[in-house]
Amino acid sequence: MAGRYHVVCHECAFEGLYEDSSVAEGQRDAHASSSGHRMSLRDISSQETPGLSQ
């Protein structure tokens, strides 16, 4: 099962979902570096996907 990582900027609309932690970290770090914005990265791999449970 692939991982799921949620990256969010706290100061603009930048947001993304990634299956690879190194890609998520890279996107977070690149945006923070270029913008100076505060970022969050959360591993949501173990959370259920809304609407897919039966």
mmCIF entry with sequence, helices, sheets and N, C-alpha, C, O atoms, coordinates in Angstrom:
data_MODEL
# 
_entry.id   MODEL 
# 
_entity.id                         1 
_entity.type                       polymer 
_entity.pdbx_number_of_molecules   1 
# 
_entity_poly.entity_id                      1 
_entity_poly.type                           'polypeptide(L)' 
_entity_poly.nstd_linkage                   no 
_entity_poly.nstd_monomer                   no 
_entity_poly.pdbx_seq_one_letter_code       MAGRYHVVCHECAFEGLYEDSSVAEGQRDAHASSSGHRMSLRDISSQETPGLSQ 
_entity_poly.pdbx_seq_one_letter_code_can   MAGRYHVVCHECAFEGLYEDSSVAEGQRDAHASSSGHRMSLRDISSQETPGLSQ 
_entity_poly.pdbx_strand_id                 A 
# 
loop_
_entity_poly_seq.entity_id 
_entity_poly_seq.num 
_entity_poly_seq.mon_id 
_entity_poly_seq.hetero 
1 1  MET n 
1 2  ALA n 
1 3  GLY n 
1 4  ARG n 
1 5  TYR n 
1 6  HIS n 
1 7  VAL n 
1 8  VAL n 
1 9  CYS n 
1 10 HIS n 
1 11 GLU n 
1 12 CYS n 
1 13 ALA n 
1 14 PHE n 
1 15 GLU n 
1 16 GLY n 
1 17 LEU n 
1 18 TYR n 
1 19 GLU n 
1 20 ASP n 
1 21 SER n 
1 22 SER n 
1 23 VAL n 
1 24 ALA n 
1 25 GLU n 
1 26 GLY n 
1 27 GLN n 
1 28 ARG n 
1 29 ASP n 
1 30 ALA n 
1 31 HIS n 
1 32 ALA n 
1 33 SER n 
1 34 SER n 
1 35 SER n 
1 36 GLY n 
1 37 HIS n 
1 38 ARG n 
1 39 MET n 
1 40 SER n 
1 41 LEU n 
1 42 ARG n 
1 43 ASP n 
1 44 ILE n 
1 45 SER n 
1 46 SER n 
1 47 GLN n 
1 48 GLU n 
1 49 THR n 
1 50 PRO n 
1 51 GLY n 
1 52 LEU n 
1 53 SER n 
1 54 GLN n 
# 
_struct_asym.id          A 
_struct_asym.entity_id   1 
# 
_struct_conf.conf_type_id            HELX_P 
_struct_conf.id                      HELX_P1 
_struct_conf.pdbx_PDB_helix_id       AA1 
_struct_conf.beg_label_comp_id       SER 
_struct_conf.beg_label_asym_id       A 
_struct_conf.beg_label_seq_id        21 
_struct_conf.pdbx_beg_PDB_ins_code   ? 
_struct_conf.end_label_comp_id       SER 
_struct_conf.end_label_asym_id       A 
_struct_conf.end_label_seq_id        35 
_struct_conf.pdbx_end_PDB_ins_code   ? 
_struct_conf.beg_auth_comp_id        SER 
_struct_conf.beg_auth_asym_id        A 
_struct_conf.beg_auth_seq_id         21 
_struct_conf.end_auth_comp_id        SER 
_struct_conf.end_auth_asym_id        A 
_struct_conf.end_auth_seq_id         35 
_struct_conf.pdbx_PDB_helix_class    1 
_struct_conf.details                 ? 
_struct_conf.pdbx_PDB_helix_length   15 
# 
_struct_conf_type.id          HELX_P 
_struct_conf_type.criteria    ? 
_struct_conf_type.reference   ? 
# 
_struct_sheet.id               AA1 
_struct_sheet.type             ? 
_struct_sheet.number_strands   3 
_struct_sheet.details          ? 
# 
loop_
_struct_sheet_order.sheet_id 
_struct_sheet_order.range_id_1 
_struct_sheet_order.range_id_2 
_struct_sheet_order.offset 
_struct_sheet_order.sense 
AA1 1 2 ? anti-parallel 
AA1 2 3 ? anti-parallel 
# 
loop_
_struct_sheet_range.sheet_id 
_struct_sheet_range.id 
_struct_sheet_range.beg_label_comp_id 
_struct_sheet_range.beg_label_asym_id 
_struct_sheet_range.beg_label_seq_id 
_struct_sheet_range.pdbx_beg_PDB_ins_code 
_struct_sheet_range.end_label_comp_id 
_struct_sheet_range.end_label_asym_id 
_struct_sheet_range.end_label_seq_id 
_struct_sheet_range.pdbx_end_PDB_ins_code 
_struct_sheet_range.beg_auth_comp_id 
_struct_sheet_range.beg_auth_asym_id 
_struct_sheet_range.beg_auth_seq_id 
_struct_sheet_range.end_auth_comp_id 
_struct_sheet_range.end_auth_asym_id 
_struct_sheet_range.end_auth_seq_id 
AA1 1 GLU A 15 ? TYR A 18 ? GLU A 15 TYR A 18 
AA1 2 TYR A 5  ? CYS A 9  ? TYR A 5  CYS A 9  
AA1 3 MET A 39 ? ASP A 43 ? MET A 39 ASP A 43 
# 
loop_
_atom_site.group_PDB 
_atom_site.id 
_atom_site.type_symbol 
_atom_site.label_atom_id 
_atom_site.label_alt_id 
_atom_site.label_comp_id 
_atom_site.label_asym_id 
_atom_site.label_entity_id 
_atom_site.label_seq_id 
_atom_site.pdbx_PDB_ins_code 
_atom_site.Cartn_x 
_atom_site.Cartn_y 
_atom_site.Cartn_z 
_atom_site.occupancy 
_atom_site.B_iso_or_equiv 
_atom_site.pdbx_formal_charge 
_atom_site.auth_seq_id 
_atom_site.auth_comp_id 
_atom_site.auth_asym_id 
_atom_site.auth_atom_id 
_atom_site.pdbx_PDB_model_num 
ATOM 1   N N  . MET A 1 1  ? 0.848   -1.191 0.000  1.00 0.00 ? 1  MET A N  1 
ATOM 2   C CA . MET A 1 1  ? 0.000   0.000  0.000  1.00 0.00 ? 1  MET A CA 1 
ATOM 3   C C  . MET A 1 1  ? 0.888   1.246  0.000  1.00 0.00 ? 1  MET A C  1 
ATOM 4   O O  . MET A 1 1  ? 1.850   1.342  0.762  1.00 0.00 ? 1  MET A O  1 
ATOM 5   N N  . ALA A 1 2  ? 0.552   2.166  -0.845 1.00 0.00 ? 2  ALA A N  1 
ATOM 6   C CA . ALA A 1 2  ? 1.317   3.405  -0.939 1.00 0.00 ? 2  ALA A CA 1 
ATOM 7   C C  . ALA A 1 2  ? 0.999   4.309  0.241  1.00 0.00 ? 2  ALA A C  1 
ATOM 8   O O  . ALA A 1 2  ? -0.089  4.252  0.814  1.00 0.00 ? 2  ALA A O  1 
ATOM 9   N N  . GLY A 1 3  ? 1.966   5.138  0.590  1.00 0.00 ? 3  GLY A N  1 
ATOM 10  C CA . GLY A 1 3  ? 1.744   6.117  1.643  1.00 0.00 ? 3  GLY A CA 1 
ATOM 11  C C  . GLY A 1 3  ? 0.937   7.280  1.099  1.00 0.00 ? 3  GLY A C  1 
ATOM 12  O O  . GLY A 1 3  ? 0.752   7.421  -0.109 1.00 0.00 ? 3  GLY A O  1 
ATOM 13  N N  . ARG A 1 4  ? 0.461   8.107  2.014  1.00 0.00 ? 4  ARG A N  1 
ATOM 14  C CA . ARG A 1 4  ? -0.233  9.338  1.638  1.00 0.00 ? 4  ARG A CA 1 
ATOM 15  C C  . ARG A 1 4  ? 0.261   10.438 2.556  1.00 0.00 ? 4  ARG A C  1 
ATOM 16  O O  . ARG A 1 4  ? 0.265   10.289 3.778  1.00 0.00 ? 4  ARG A O  1 
ATOM 17  N N  . TYR A 1 5  ? 0.677   11.544 1.957  1.00 0.00 ? 5  TYR A N  1 
ATOM 18  C CA . TYR A 1 5  ? 1.248   12.657 2.697  1.00 0.00 ? 5  TYR A CA 1 
ATOM 19  C C  . TYR A 1 5  ? 0.569   13.947 2.251  1.00 0.00 ? 5  TYR A C  1 
ATOM 20  O O  . TYR A 1 5  ? 0.478   14.238 1.059  1.00 0.00 ? 5  TYR A O  1 
ATOM 21  N N  . HIS A 1 6  ? 0.101   14.706 3.219  1.00 0.00 ? 6  HIS A N  1 
ATOM 22  C CA . HIS A 1 6  ? -0.633  15.943 2.961  1.00 0.00 ? 6  HIS A CA 1 
ATOM 23  C C  . HIS A 1 6  ? 0.265   17.116 3.334  1.00 0.00 ? 6  HIS A C  1 
ATOM 24  O O  . HIS A 1 6  ? 0.718   17.227 4.473  1.00 0.00 ? 6  HIS A O  1 
ATOM 25  N N  . VAL A 1 7  ? 0.515   17.985 2.367  1.00 0.00 ? 7  VAL A N  1 
ATOM 26  C CA . VAL A 1 7  ? 1.338   19.170 2.565  1.00 0.00 ? 7  VAL A CA 1 
ATOM 27  C C  . VAL A 1 7  ? 0.440   20.395 2.444  1.00 0.00 ? 7  VAL A C  1 
ATOM 28  O O  . VAL A 1 7  ? -0.331  20.518 1.492  1.00 0.00 ? 7  VAL A O  1 
ATOM 29  N N  . VAL A 1 8  ? 0.545   21.305 3.419  1.00 0.00 ? 8  VAL A N  1 
ATOM 30  C CA . VAL A 1 8  ? -0.305  22.501 3.444  1.00 0.00 ? 8  VAL A CA 1 
ATOM 31  C C  . VAL A 1 8  ? 0.534   23.717 3.814  1.00 0.00 ? 8  VAL A C  1 
ATOM 32  O O  . VAL A 1 8  ? 1.365   23.671 4.721  1.00 0.00 ? 8  VAL A O  1 
ATOM 33  N N  . CYS A 1 9  ? 0.296   24.803 3.090  1.00 0.00 ? 9  CYS A N  1 
ATOM 34  C CA . CYS A 1 9  ? 0.876   26.086 3.444  1.00 0.00 ? 9  CYS A CA 1 
ATOM 35  C C  . CYS A 1 9  ? -0.128  26.813 4.333  1.00 0.00 ? 9  CYS A C  1 
ATOM 36  O O  . CYS A 1 9  ? -1.327  26.820 4.056  1.00 0.00 ? 9  CYS A O  1 
ATOM 37  N N  . HIS A 1 10 ? 0.377   27.426 5.405  1.00 0.00 ? 10 HIS A N  1 
ATOM 38  C CA . HIS A 1 10 ? -0.492  28.145 6.330  1.00 0.00 ? 10 HIS A CA 1 
ATOM 39  C C  . HIS A 1 10 ? -0.698  29.610 5.935  1.00 0.00 ? 10 HIS A C  1 
ATOM 40  O O  . HIS A 1 10 ? -1.391  30.356 6.626  1.00 0.00 ? 10 HIS A O  1 
ATOM 41  N N  . GLU A 1 11 ? -0.089  30.012 4.815  1.00 0.00 ? 11 GLU A N  1 
ATOM 42  C CA . GLU A 1 11 ? -0.154  31.420 4.439  1.00 0.00 ? 11 GLU A CA 1 
ATOM 43  C C  . GLU A 1 11 ? -0.642  31.680 3.017  1.00 0.00 ? 11 GLU A C  1 
ATOM 44  O O  . GLU A 1 11 ? -0.810  32.833 2.620  1.00 0.00 ? 11 GLU A O  1 
ATOM 45  N N  . CYS A 1 12 ? -0.873  30.608 2.241  1.00 0.00 ? 12 CYS A N  1 
ATOM 46  C CA . CYS A 1 12 ? -1.417  30.772 0.896  1.00 0.00 ? 12 CYS A CA 1 
ATOM 47  C C  . CYS A 1 12 ? -2.172  29.498 0.522  1.00 0.00 ? 12 CYS A C  1 
ATOM 48  O O  . CYS A 1 12 ? -2.374  28.626 1.367  1.00 0.00 ? 12 CYS A O  1 
ATOM 49  N N  . ALA A 1 13 ? -2.582  29.388 -0.719 1.00 0.00 ? 13 ALA A N  1 
ATOM 50  C CA . ALA A 1 13 ? -3.416  28.268 -1.157 1.00 0.00 ? 13 ALA A CA 1 
ATOM 51  C C  . ALA A 1 13 ? -2.629  27.007 -1.524 1.00 0.00 ? 13 ALA A C  1 
ATOM 52  O O  . ALA A 1 13 ? -3.233  26.023 -1.953 1.00 0.00 ? 13 ALA A O  1 
ATOM 53  N N  . PHE A 1 14 ? -1.303  27.004 -1.369 1.00 0.00 ? 14 PHE A N  1 
ATOM 54  C CA . PHE A 1 14 ? -0.506  25.828 -1.728 1.00 0.00 ? 14 PHE A CA 1 
ATOM 55  C C  . PHE A 1 14 ? -0.911  24.643 -0.870 1.00 0.00 ? 14 PHE A C  1 
ATOM 56  O O  . PHE A 1 14 ? -0.961  24.734 0.357  1.00 0.00 ? 14 PHE A O  1 
ATOM 57  N N  . GLU A 1 15 ? -1.207  23.504 -1.544 1.00 0.00 ? 15 GLU A N  1 
ATOM 58  C CA . GLU A 1 15 ? -1.590  22.282 -0.852 1.00 0.00 ? 15 GLU A CA 1 
ATOM 59  C C  . GLU A 1 15 ? -1.366  21.122 -1.810 1.00 0.00 ? 15 GLU A C  1 
ATOM 60  O O  . GLU A 1 15 ? -1.523  21.276 -3.021 1.00 0.00 ? 15 GLU A O  1 
ATOM 61  N N  . GLY A 1 16 ? -0.998  19.962 -1.273 1.00 0.00 ? 16 GLY A N  1 
ATOM 62  C CA . GLY A 1 16 ? -0.821  18.804 -2.136 1.00 0.00 ? 16 GLY A CA 1 
ATOM 63  C C  . GLY A 1 16 ? -0.908  17.495 -1.381 1.00 0.00 ? 16 GLY A C  1 
ATOM 64  O O  . GLY A 1 16 ? -0.665  17.433 -0.176 1.00 0.00 ? 16 GLY A O  1 
ATOM 65  N N  . LEU A 1 17 ? -1.262  16.440 -2.119 1.00 0.00 ? 17 LEU A N  1 
ATOM 66  C CA . LEU A 1 17 ? -1.261  15.074 -1.609 1.00 0.00 ? 17 LEU A CA 1 
ATOM 67  C C  . LEU A 1 17 ? -0.231  14.293 -2.406 1.00 0.00 ? 17 LEU A C  1 
ATOM 68  O O  . LEU A 1 17 ? -0.201  14.365 -3.635 1.00 0.00 ? 17 LEU A O  1 
ATOM 69  N N  . TYR A 1 18 ? 0.609   13.552 -1.710 1.00 0.00 ? 18 TYR A N  1 
ATOM 70  C CA . TYR A 1 18 ? 1.702   12.834 -2.350 1.00 0.00 ? 18 TYR A CA 1 
ATOM 71  C C  . TYR A 1 18 ? 1.760   11.411 -1.825 1.00 0.00 ? 18 TYR A C  1 
ATOM 72  O O  . TYR A 1 18 ? 1.394   11.154 -0.678 1.00 0.00 ? 18 TYR A O  1 
ATOM 73  N N  . GLU A 1 19 ? 2.220   10.478 -2.663 1.00 0.00 ? 19 GLU A N  1 
ATOM 74  C CA . GLU A 1 19 ? 2.362   9.087  -2.265 1.00 0.00 ? 19 GLU A CA 1 
ATOM 75  C C  . GLU A 1 19 ? 3.770   8.768  -1.778 1.00 0.00 ? 19 GLU A C  1 
ATOM 76  O O  . GLU A 1 19 ? 3.997   7.705  -1.199 1.00 0.00 ? 19 GLU A O  1 
ATOM 77  N N  . ASP A 1 20 ? 4.701   9.656  -2.001 1.00 0.00 ? 20 ASP A N  1 
ATOM 78  C CA . ASP A 1 20 ? 6.090   9.437  -1.620 1.00 0.00 ? 20 ASP A CA 1 
ATOM 79  C C  . ASP A 1 20 ? 6.509   10.506 -0.607 1.00 0.00 ? 20 ASP A C  1 
ATOM 80  O O  . ASP A 1 20 ? 6.371   11.701 -0.867 1.00 0.00 ? 20 ASP A O  1 
ATOM 81  N N  . SER A 1 21 ? 7.016   10.074 0.535  1.00 0.00 ? 21 SER A N  1 
ATOM 82  C CA . SER A 1 21 ? 7.375   11.030 1.590  1.00 0.00 ? 21 SER A CA 1 
ATOM 83  C C  . SER A 1 21 ? 8.489   11.981 1.161  1.00 0.00 ? 21 SER A C  1 
ATOM 84  O O  . SER A 1 21 ? 8.479   13.153 1.537  1.00 0.00 ? 21 SER A O  1 
ATOM 85  N N  . SER A 1 22 ? 9.452   11.488 0.374  1.00 0.00 ? 22 SER A N  1 
ATOM 86  C CA . SER A 1 22 ? 10.549  12.370 -0.037 1.00 0.00 ? 22 SER A CA 1 
ATOM 87  C C  . SER A 1 22 ? 10.061  13.440 -1.012 1.00 0.00 ? 22 SER A C  1 
ATOM 88  O O  . SER A 1 22 ? 10.575  14.559 -0.996 1.00 0.00 ? 22 SER A O  1 
ATOM 89  N N  . VAL A 1 23 ? 9.089   13.124 -1.853 1.00 0.00 ? 23 VAL A N  1 
ATOM 90  C CA . VAL A 1 23 ? 8.507   14.120 -2.760 1.00 0.00 ? 23 VAL A CA 1 
ATOM 91  C C  . VAL A 1 23 ? 7.733   15.149 -1.942 1.00 0.00 ? 23 VAL A C  1 
ATOM 92  O O  . VAL A 1 23 ? 7.839   16.350 -2.191 1.00 0.00 ? 23 VAL A O  1 
ATOM 93  N N  . ALA A 1 24 ? 6.956   14.683 -0.969 1.00 0.00 ? 24 ALA A N  1 
ATOM 94  C CA . ALA A 1 24 ? 6.186   15.592 -0.111 1.00 0.00 ? 24 ALA A CA 1 
ATOM 95  C C  . ALA A 1 24 ? 7.119   16.531 0.647  1.00 0.00 ? 24 ALA A C  1 
ATOM 96  O O  . ALA A 1 24 ? 6.874   17.735 0.717  1.00 0.00 ? 24 ALA A O  1 
ATOM 97  N N  . GLU A 1 25 ? 8.177   15.983 1.208  1.00 0.00 ? 25 GLU A N  1 
ATOM 98  C CA . GLU A 1 25 ? 9.148   16.808 1.937  1.00 0.00 ? 25 GLU A CA 1 
ATOM 99  C C  . GLU A 1 25 ? 9.817   17.807 1.007  1.00 0.00 ? 25 GLU A C  1 
ATOM 100 O O  . GLU A 1 25 ? 10.033  18.959 1.382  1.00 0.00 ? 25 GLU A O  1 
ATOM 101 N N  . GLY A 1 26 ? 10.145  17.374 -0.196 1.00 0.00 ? 26 GLY A N  1 
ATOM 102 C CA . GLY A 1 26 ? 10.774  18.263 -1.169 1.00 0.00 ? 26 GLY A CA 1 
ATOM 103 C C  . GLY A 1 26 ? 9.872   19.412 -1.564 1.00 0.00 ? 26 GLY A C  1 
ATOM 104 O O  . GLY A 1 26 ? 10.325  20.552 -1.665 1.00 0.00 ? 26 GLY A O  1 
ATOM 105 N N  . GLN A 1 27 ? 8.594   19.125 -1.789 1.00 0.00 ? 27 GLN A N  1 
ATOM 106 C CA . GLN A 1 27 ? 7.636   20.166 -2.144 1.00 0.00 ? 27 GLN A CA 1 
ATOM 107 C C  . GLN A 1 27 ? 7.440   21.141 -0.986 1.00 0.00 ? 27 GLN A C  1 
ATOM 108 O O  . GLN A 1 27 ? 7.388   22.354 -1.187 1.00 0.00 ? 27 GLN A O  1 
ATOM 109 N N  . ARG A 1 28 ? 7.334   20.601 0.222  1.00 0.00 ? 28 ARG A N  1 
ATOM 110 C CA . ARG A 1 28 ? 7.186   21.451 1.414  1.00 0.00 ? 28 ARG A CA 1 
ATOM 111 C C  . ARG A 1 28 ? 8.392   22.372 1.554  1.00 0.00 ? 28 ARG A C  1 
ATOM 112 O O  . ARG A 1 28 ? 8.245   23.583 1.723  1.00 0.00 ? 28 ARG A O  1 
ATOM 113 N N  . ASP A 1 29 ? 9.584   21.788 1.482  1.00 0.00 ? 29 ASP A N  1 
ATOM 114 C CA . ASP A 1 29 ? 10.807  22.562 1.673  1.00 0.00 ? 29 ASP A CA 1 
ATOM 115 C C  . ASP A 1 29 ? 11.021  23.593 0.572  1.00 0.00 ? 29 ASP A C  1 
ATOM 116 O O  . ASP A 1 29 ? 11.457  24.712 0.842  1.00 0.00 ? 29 ASP A O  1 
ATOM 117 N N  . ALA A 1 30 ? 10.715  23.218 -0.673 1.00 0.00 ? 30 ALA A N  1 
ATOM 118 C CA . ALA A 1 30 ? 10.893  24.149 -1.797 1.00 0.00 ? 30 ALA A CA 1 
ATOM 119 C C  . ALA A 1 30 ? 9.953   25.339 -1.662 1.00 0.00 ? 30 ALA A C  1 
ATOM 120 O O  . ALA A 1 30 ? 10.356  26.479 -1.892 1.00 0.00 ? 30 ALA A O  1 
ATOM 121 N N  . HIS A 1 31 ? 8.700   25.078 -1.289 1.00 0.00 ? 31 HIS A N  1 
ATOM 122 C CA . HIS A 1 31 ? 7.753   26.189 -1.147 1.00 0.00 ? 31 HIS A CA 1 
ATOM 123 C C  . HIS A 1 31 ? 8.147   27.084 0.026  1.00 0.00 ? 31 HIS A C  1 
ATOM 124 O O  . HIS A 1 31 ? 8.109   28.309 -0.082 1.00 0.00 ? 31 HIS A O  1 
ATOM 125 N N  . ALA A 1 32 ? 8.522   26.474 1.138  1.00 0.00 ? 32 ALA A N  1 
ATOM 126 C CA . ALA A 1 32 ? 8.930   27.264 2.305  1.00 0.00 ? 32 ALA A CA 1 
ATOM 127 C C  . ALA A 1 32 ? 10.155  28.113 1.982  1.00 0.00 ? 32 ALA A C  1 
ATOM 128 O O  . ALA A 1 32 ? 10.238  29.273 2.387  1.00 0.00 ? 32 ALA A O  1 
ATOM 129 N N  . SER A 1 33 ? 11.097  27.536 1.257  1.00 0.00 ? 33 SER A N  1 
ATOM 130 C CA . SER A 1 33 ? 12.323  28.248 0.910  1.00 0.00 ? 33 SER A CA 1 
ATOM 131 C C  . SER A 1 33 ? 12.063  29.410 -0.050 1.00 0.00 ? 33 SER A C  1 
ATOM 132 O O  . SER A 1 33 ? 12.627  30.493 0.109  1.00 0.00 ? 33 SER A O  1 
ATOM 133 N N  . SER A 1 34 ? 11.209  29.177 -1.043 1.00 0.00 ? 34 SER A N  1 
ATOM 134 C CA . SER A 1 34 ? 10.971  30.223 -2.041 1.00 0.00 ? 34 SER A CA 1 
ATOM 135 C C  . SER A 1 34 ? 10.021  31.310 -1.555 1.00 0.00 ? 34 SER A C  1 
ATOM 136 O O  . SER A 1 34 ? 10.074  32.442 -2.036 1.00 0.00 ? 34 SER A O  1 
ATOM 137 N N  . SER A 1 35 ? 9.150   30.971 -0.600 1.00 0.00 ? 35 SER A N  1 
ATOM 138 C CA . SER A 1 35 ? 8.137   31.935 -0.174 1.00 0.00 ? 35 SER A CA 1 
ATOM 139 C C  . SER A 1 35 ? 8.334   32.460 1.245  1.00 0.00 ? 35 SER A C  1 
ATOM 140 O O  . SER A 1 35 ? 7.854   33.543 1.581  1.00 0.00 ? 35 SER A O  1 
ATOM 141 N N  . GLY A 1 36 ? 9.042   31.691 2.081  1.00 0.00 ? 36 GLY A N  1 
ATOM 142 C CA . GLY A 1 36 ? 9.173   32.057 3.485  1.00 0.00 ? 36 GLY A CA 1 
ATOM 143 C C  . GLY A 1 36 ? 7.936   31.709 4.301  1.00 0.00 ? 36 GLY A C  1 
ATOM 144 O O  . GLY A 1 36 ? 7.819   32.113 5.458  1.00 0.00 ? 36 GLY A O  1 
ATOM 145 N N  . HIS A 1 37 ? 7.014   30.962 3.701  1.00 0.00 ? 37 HIS A N  1 
ATOM 146 C CA . HIS A 1 37 ? 5.759   30.609 4.374  1.00 0.00 ? 37 HIS A CA 1 
ATOM 147 C C  . HIS A 1 37 ? 5.945   29.445 5.350  1.00 0.00 ? 37 HIS A C  1 
ATOM 148 O O  . HIS A 1 37 ? 6.871   28.643 5.226  1.00 0.00 ? 37 HIS A O  1 
ATOM 149 N N  . ARG A 1 38 ? 5.039   29.381 6.317  1.00 0.00 ? 38 ARG A N  1 
ATOM 150 C CA . ARG A 1 38 ? 5.006   28.272 7.275  1.00 0.00 ? 38 ARG A CA 1 
ATOM 151 C C  . ARG A 1 38 ? 4.257   27.102 6.639  1.00 0.00 ? 38 ARG A C  1 
ATOM 152 O O  . ARG A 1 38 ? 3.190   27.287 6.054  1.00 0.00 ? 38 ARG A O  1 
ATOM 153 N N  . MET A 1 39 ? 4.817   25.903 6.756  1.00 0.00 ? 39 MET A N  1 
ATOM 154 C CA . MET A 1 39 ? 4.264   24.716 6.103  1.00 0.00 ? 39 MET A CA 1 
ATOM 155 C C  . MET A 1 39 ? 4.025   23.597 7.107  1.00 0.00 ? 39 MET A C  1 
ATOM 156 O O  . MET A 1 39 ? 4.636   23.551 8.175  1.00 0.00 ? 39 MET A O  1 
ATOM 157 N N  . SER A 1 40 ? 3.119   22.696 6.734  1.00 0.00 ? 40 SER A N  1 
ATOM 158 C CA . SER A 1 40 ? 2.892   21.473 7.506  1.00 0.00 ? 40 SER A CA 1 
ATOM 159 C C  . SER A 1 40 ? 2.921   20.289 6.564  1.00 0.00 ? 40 SER A C  1 
ATOM 160 O O  . SER A 1 40 ? 2.504   20.385 5.410  1.00 0.00 ? 40 SER A O  1 
ATOM 161 N N  . LEU A 1 41 ? 3.419   19.169 7.067  1.00 0.00 ? 41 LEU A N  1 
ATOM 162 C CA . LEU A 1 41 ? 3.392   17.909 6.347  1.00 0.00 ? 41 LEU A CA 1 
ATOM 163 C C  . LEU A 1 41 ? 2.872   16.863 7.313  1.00 0.00 ? 41 LEU A C  1 
ATOM 164 O O  . LEU A 1 41 ? 3.375   16.734 8.429  1.00 0.00 ? 41 LEU A O  1 
ATOM 165 N N  . ARG A 1 42 ? 1.871   16.121 6.888  1.00 0.00 ? 42 ARG A N  1 
ATOM 166 C CA . ARG A 1 42 ? 1.272   15.118 7.764  1.00 0.00 ? 42 ARG A CA 1 
ATOM 167 C C  . ARG A 1 42 ? 1.161   13.792 7.026  1.00 0.00 ? 42 ARG A C  1 
ATOM 168 O O  . ARG A 1 42 ? 0.716   13.747 5.880  1.00 0.00 ? 42 ARG A O  1 
ATOM 169 N N  . ASP A 1 43 ? 1.566   12.718 7.685  1.00 0.00 ? 43 ASP A N  1 
ATOM 170 C CA . ASP A 1 43 ? 1.409   11.372 7.146  1.00 0.00 ? 43 ASP A CA 1 
ATOM 171 C C  . ASP A 1 43 ? -0.035  10.945 7.419  1.00 0.00 ? 43 ASP A C  1 
ATOM 172 O O  . ASP A 1 43 ? -0.420  10.749 8.571  1.00 0.00 ? 43 ASP A O  1 
ATOM 173 N N  . ILE A 1 44 ? -0.825  10.802 6.365  1.00 0.00 ? 44 ILE A N  1 
ATOM 174 C CA . ILE A 1 44 ? -2.228  10.408 6.528  1.00 0.00 ? 44 ILE A CA 1 
ATOM 175 C C  . ILE A 1 44 ? -2.460  8.998  5.970  1.00 0.00 ? 44 ILE A C  1 
ATOM 176 O O  . ILE A 1 44 ? -3.589  8.646  5.626  1.00 0.00 ? 44 ILE A O  1 
ATOM 177 N N  . SER A 1 45 ? -1.410  8.202  5.879  1.00 0.00 ? 45 SER A N  1 
ATOM 178 C CA . SER A 1 45 ? -1.490  6.859  5.313  1.00 0.00 ? 45 SER A CA 1 
ATOM 179 C C  . SER A 1 45 ? -2.473  5.963  6.036  1.00 0.00 ? 45 SER A C  1 
ATOM 180 O O  . SER A 1 45 ? -3.142  5.146  5.404  1.00 0.00 ? 45 SER A O  1 
ATOM 181 N N  . SER A 1 46 ? -2.572  6.100  7.340  1.00 0.00 ? 46 SER A N  1 
ATOM 182 C CA . SER A 1 46 ? -3.415  5.198  8.112  1.00 0.00 ? 46 SER A CA 1 
ATOM 183 C C  . SER A 1 46 ? -4.853  5.682  8.236  1.00 0.00 ? 46 SER A C  1 
ATOM 184 O O  . SER A 1 46 ? -5.689  4.983  8.808  1.00 0.00 ? 46 SER A O  1 
ATOM 185 N N  . GLN A 1 47 ? -5.154  6.854  7.715  1.00 0.00 ? 47 GLN A N  1 
ATOM 186 C CA . GLN A 1 47 ? -6.518  7.379  7.804  1.00 0.00 ? 47 GLN A CA 1 
ATOM 187 C C  . GLN A 1 47 ? -7.363  6.818  6.669  1.00 0.00 ? 47 GLN A C  1 
ATOM 188 O O  . GLN A 1 47 ? -6.873  6.627  5.556  1.00 0.00 ? 47 GLN A O  1 
ATOM 189 N N  . GLU A 1 48 ? -8.632  6.556  6.956  1.00 0.00 ? 48 GLU A N  1 
ATOM 190 C CA . GLU A 1 48 ? -9.553  6.073  5.943  1.00 0.00 ? 48 GLU A CA 1 
ATOM 191 C C  . GLU A 1 48 ? -9.875  7.192  4.948  1.00 0.00 ? 48 GLU A C  1 
ATOM 192 O O  . GLU A 1 48 ? -9.937  8.365  5.315  1.00 0.00 ? 48 GLU A O  1 
ATOM 193 N N  . THR A 1 49 ? -10.076 6.813  3.703  1.00 0.00 ? 49 THR A N  1 
ATOM 194 C CA . THR A 1 49 ? -10.467 7.771  2.679  1.00 0.00 ? 49 THR A CA 1 
ATOM 195 C C  . THR A 1 49 ? -11.971 7.982  2.755  1.00 0.00 ? 49 THR A C  1 
ATOM 196 O O  . THR A 1 49 ? -12.726 7.016  2.633  1.00 0.00 ? 49 THR A O  1 
ATOM 197 N N  . PRO A 1 50 ? -12.432 9.215  2.953  1.00 0.00 ? 50 PRO A N  1 
ATOM 198 C CA . PRO A 1 50 ? -13.877 9.470  3.048  1.00 0.00 ? 50 PRO A CA 1 
ATOM 199 C C  . PRO A 1 50 ? -14.615 9.001  1.811  1.00 0.00 ? 50 PRO A C  1 
ATOM 200 O O  . PRO A 1 50 ? -14.144 9.192  0.689  1.00 0.00 ? 50 PRO A O  1 
ATOM 201 N N  . GLY A 1 51 ? -15.764 8.393  2.010  1.00 0.00 ? 51 GLY A N  1 
ATOM 202 C CA . GLY A 1 51 ? -16.610 7.996  0.893  1.00 0.00 ? 51 GLY A CA 1 
ATOM 203 C C  . GLY A 1 51 ? -16.289 6.656  0.284  1.00 0.00 ? 51 GLY A C  1 
ATOM 204 O O  . GLY A 1 51 ? -17.022 6.198  -0.592 1.00 0.00 ? 51 GLY A O  1 
ATOM 205 N N  . LEU A 1 52 ? -15.211 5.997  0.715  1.00 0.00 ? 52 LEU A N  1 
ATOM 206 C CA . LEU A 1 52 ? -14.838 4.722  0.112  1.00 0.00 ? 52 LEU A CA 1 
ATOM 207 C C  . LEU A 1 52 ? -15.170 3.523  0.998  1.00 0.00 ? 52 LEU A C  1 
ATOM 208 O O  . LEU A 1 52 ? -15.012 2.382  0.563  1.00 0.00 ? 52 LEU A O  1 
ATOM 209 N N  . SER A 1 53 ? -15.617 3.751  2.208  1.00 0.00 ? 53 SER A N  1 
ATOM 210 C CA . SER A 1 53 ? -15.957 2.631  3.081  1.00 0.00 ? 53 SER A CA 1 
ATOM 211 C C  . SER A 1 53 ? -17.358 2.119  2.738  1.00 0.00 ? 53 SER A C  1 
ATOM 212 O O  . SER A 1 53 ? -18.226 2.883  2.316  1.00 0.00 ? 53 SER A O  1 
ATOM 213 N N  . GLN A 1 54 ? -17.560 0.821  2.926  1.00 0.00 ? 54 GLN A N  1 
ATOM 214 C CA . GLN A 1 54 ? -18.864 0.234  2.613  1.00 0.00 ? 54 GLN A CA 1 
ATOM 215 C C  . GLN A 1 54 ? -19.396 -0.546 3.775  1.00 0.00 ? 54 GLN A C  1 
ATOM 216 O O  . GLN A 1 54 ? -20.486 -1.112 3.691  1.00 0.00 ? 54 GLN A O  1 
# 
